[in-house]
Amino acid sequence: MLTINIAAQLQAFAMTLLLGVLLGFIFHGYQLLISQLGLRQGLLYVCDLILWALLLWLIFGALLFINEGELRSYVFLALIVGVLLYFKYLSPSCRRPLRWLTGIMVRLLRGLARLVLRLLALLRRATHFLYRRLNPPPPQTDEEEIFQ
């Protein structure tokens, strides 16, 4: 006989609902971060792809913990309801702290980008220098010496 533990099912639903709220928070932060960064369209597509890959990893990792990875209809319902609850009730109160946090992230990302660009420029100069040292140009000769 199949025994259904209602308390365990409700606990799994509540935890999945909280996961949906967390997803809403992450997505809201991502929206604010992208709007502050002002990325070009091509880079935006790459960032979107990375975000969704990370969110899928988070969802399935959490579902493995919550209900051993079982995908039931209430899982999708709880995730959607959790995201909707976040945007309806929590997003107005989270907007200001998220803007502050994304402002810090923008400064960190821009500083990191500048550092990476400087390191790449340094690597390019070093490579060019080594190439010139290891492959010197052939010596110049007069045309008369060549034909004699």
C-alpha positions in Angstrom: 0.0 0.0 0.0 1.3 3.4 -1.0 1.7 5.8 2.0 1.8 9.5 1.2 3.4 11.6 3.8 1.5 14.9 3.5 3.8 16.7 5.8 6.9 15.8 3.7 5.1 16.9 0.6 4.1 20.3 2.2 7.6 20.8 3.4 9.0 20.1 -0.1 6.4 22.5 -1.6 7.4 25.2 1.0 11.1 24.8 0.3 10.5 24.9 -3.4 8.4 28.0 -2.9 11.4 29.6 -1.1 13.6 28.5 -3.9 11.3 30.4 -6.3 11.6 33.5 -4.1 15.4 33.2 -4.2 15.3 32.9 -8.0 13.2 36.0 -8.2 15.7 37.9 -6.0 18.6 36.7 -8.2 16.8 37.6 -11.4 15.9 41.1 -10.0 19.5 41.7 -9.0 20.6 40.5 -12.5 18.2 43.0 -14.1 19.5 45.8 -12.1 23.1 44.8 -12.7 22.6 44.6 -16.5 20.8 48.0 -16.6 23.7 49.6 -14.7 26.4 48.0 -16.8 24.8 49.0 -20.1 26.1 46.0 -22.0 26.1 45.7 -25.8 23.6 43.2 -27.3 26.0 40.4 -28.1 27.5 40.5 -24.6 24.0 40.6 -23.1 23.2 37.3 -24.9 26.3 35.7 -23.4 25.4 37.0 -19.9 21.8 35.8 -20.2 23.1 32.3 -21.2 25.4 32.2 -18.2 22.7 33.4 -15.9 20.2 30.7 -17.0 22.9 28.0 -16.8 23.7 29.0 -13.3 20.0 29.2 -12.3 19.4 25.7 -13.8 22.4 24.4 -11.8 21.0 26.0 -8.7 17.4 24.7 -9.2 18.5 21.1 -9.9 21.0 21.2 -7.0 18.3 22.5 -4.7 15.8 20.0 -6.0 18.2 17.1 -5.3 18.4 18.4 -1.7 14.7 19.1 -1.3 13.1 16.1 -2.8 15.8 13.9 -4.2 15.5 15.4 -7.7 11.9 14.4 -8.3 10.2 16.7 -10.8 6.5 16.9 -10.1 4.0 19.4 -11.2 3.9 21.1 -7.8 7.7 21.9 -8.2 7.0 24.0 -11.3 4.0 25.6 -9.6 6.0 26.4 -6.4 8.9 27.9 -8.4 6.5 30.1 -10.4 4.5 31.2 -7.4 7.7 31.9 -5.5 9.0 34.2 -8.2 5.6 35.9 -8.5 5.4 36.4 -4.7 8.9 37.9 -4.7 8.1 40.4 -7.5 4.7 41.3 -6.0 5.6 41.7 -2.4 9.3 41.7 -1.8 10.9 43.4 -4.8 9.8 47.0 -3.8 11.6 46.7 -0.4 14.6 44.9 -1.9 15.2 47.4 -4.7 17.3 49.9 -2.7 19.6 47.3 -1.2 19.9 45.6 -4.5 20.8 48.8 -6.3 23.5 49.4 -3.6 24.9 45.9 -4.0 24.8 46.0 -7.8 26.6 49.4 -7.7 29.4 47.7 -5.8 29.4 44.8 -8.3 29.5 47.2 -11.3 32.6 49.0 -9.8 34.3 45.6 -9.1 33.5 44.3 -12.6 34.8 47.5 -14.3 37.9 47.4 -12.2 38.4 43.7 -13.1 37.9 44.4 -16.8 40.5 47.2 -16.7 42.9 44.9 -14.9 42.4 42.1 -17.5 42.8 44.6 -20.4 46.1 45.9 -18.9 47.4 42.4 -18.4 46.5 41.5 -22.0 48.3 44.6 -23.3 51.3 43.8 -21.2 51.3 40.2 -22.5 51.0 41.5 -26.0 54.0 43.8 -25.6 56.1 41.1 -24.0 55.2 38.6 -26.8 56.1 41.2 -29.4 59.4 42.0 -27.6 60.3 38.3 -27.4 59.4 37.7 -31.0 61.6 40.6 -32.1 64.5 39.3 -29.9 64.2 35.7 -31.1 63.6 36.6 -34.8 65.8 39.6 -35.7 65.3 41.1 -39.1 67.8 39.9 -41.8 70.8 42.2 -42.2 70.5 44.8 -44.9 72.9 44.3 -47.8 73.7 46.5 -50.8 72.3 45.4 -54.1 75.8 45.3 -55.5 76.9 42.7 -53.0 73.9 40.5 -53.9 74.7 40.4 -57.7 78.5 39.9 -57.5 
